[in-house]
Amino acid sequence: MASCNFLLAGEADTVEFGKQMSKILVPLAKQLNKCISVNLEGDLGAGKTTFSRGFITECSYDGVVRSPTYTLVEPYEFPDFAIYHFDLYRLLDPEELEYMGIRDYFSKTGICLIEWPNKAQGLLPEPDVTVNLSYKDKHREVVIKSELLKEEQLNNLSEKFIKRV
């Protein structure tokens, strides 16, 4: 499993980090013709939605990217792929995901960005990438783990930001 740690200076870096991940993962999803699952972990306010905003806007989406806290999922359809942004924070019962056809989202070419994946209690596929965001001093610490990405890709990504931890 490939992994890396680095720091982000603030909101602008978090948006840029999302954009950089989009540049890696969207072409890969298209090449593999699959859905890439990205678990976004971290406390409230850690930057999960900010990361998602950068990721989605990098795909030329020019609308407002909001957290789908009350709708559970917000779809972003593009000509040859889709991004599904999940926020499971307010999920009361994991069975709600079955009723909304959760498996269908993972059967299409694209990306599933999943905030609060632990709320789904085993209903989600294993993540291809896990991004953990947390506060460290005055910065955000990022820890990425992936079975899909290579160590070199993660190292190249992390070099764009403050420093490796």
N, C-alpha and C positions, 0 to 999 in steps of 0.2 A: 504494500500500500504506500503510495506517495503521500508526502505531507510537507507542509511548511508553515512557518509562523512569521508574521511581520506586523508593523504598526502603521496605523493611519492617523494623519494629523487632525482630521475633523470631517465635517459633512462633505466638503468638496472632494476629499480623498476617498470617502466611502462611495460617493457617486462614481468617481473615476474607477474605483476598484470594480464596481458592478459593470461598467462599460468594458473594462479589460477582460473580465470573465465572459461577457457576452461575445466578444471577439474570438474567444477560444471555443466556447461551448456550442454556439449556434451553428457554425460551419461543421463541427464534429457531429452534431445531431443530424444534419442534412446528409453528411457523408455516410454515416452509419444507418440512416433511415430509421431512426428510433427516437424514443422519448428519453431525454436525460433528466434524471431526478436529482434536484439540488435541495438538500435539507439546510435550512437557515436556522441556526440555533443562537440563543443569547437572551439575556434579560430584556424586559420592556425598555425601549429607548436605546438599545444597543446599536441599532443601525440596519436592521434586517430590511425594512421597507425602503430605506434610503439606498441600500445596495440594489434592491429590486428596481427602484426608479432608474438608476443608472443603467442597469442591465437592459431594461425594456426600452428606454429612450435611445440606446445605442442601435436598436433595430429600426430606427426612423419613425418611431411612434412619437407623435407630437402633442398628444393629449395629456391630461393630468393623470399621473399614476398614483392611485390611492391604495391604502391598505384595505384589502377586502375583509375587514374584521366582521362585518355583519352579513355579508353575502357568502362568505367562506372561500369563494373562488372568483377571480376576475380573469376572463379570457382576453387575449390579445392575438387576433388572427392576422397572419401575413400571407402573402401568396403561396409560399411553399413550406410553411411551418407555423407553429403556434406556440405561444408562451401562456402558461396557466399559472397565475400567481395565487397561491393559497395562503390564507391566514387562519389557522385552526385554533387560535387563542380562545375564542368563545364557543368552541364546539362542546356541546353538552353531553352528547353520546356518540361514540365512534360509529355507531350504526347509521347515523345521519349521512355519513359518507357513502354507505352502500346505497341508500335511497337516491342520492344525487348522481349515481353512476360513476363513482371514483375511478374504477378500472378503465373506463373509456378514455379518460384524460391521458393515461399512460400508454395507450395503444397507438397514438399518433406521433408523427415526426415533430419534435419540438422539445420544449423545456418545461418542466414543472418546478417552479420555485415554491418551496413549502416552508412557511413560518410556523413554528410550534409543532413540528412533526410528532413529538412525543404524545400529543393529544389523540393521535389516531390509533394508538395501541395495536400495532401489528397489521393494520389494514393497508399500509403503504408498501410499495416494493422497497427493497434495499436501496439506499441512495447511491448514485454514481459519484456524487461529490457532497461532502459535508463542510459547511462554512460556519464556524463558530465565531461570533463577535462578542467582545467583552471590553469593559473599560479597564485601562491600565494607566495609572497616573492621569495625565491630561490627554491621553490618546486612546484610540480603539485598537485592541489587539485582535488580530485575525489568525485563526488556526484553520487551515484547510487540510482535509484528508480525502483521498480519492483512490478508488480502484481503477478508474477510467483514465485519469490524467497521469502523465509521466512526471517524475521528479524534476526533469529539466524544464518542462512547461511551468511548473509551479515556481521554480527558482527564477525563471525569467520574469514571471508576473511579480513576484515579491520584490525584485530589484527596482521596480518603478516607484516604490514607496519608501518610507522613512528608513527602516533598517530591519534586518532579520533579528528575531528575538532569540 
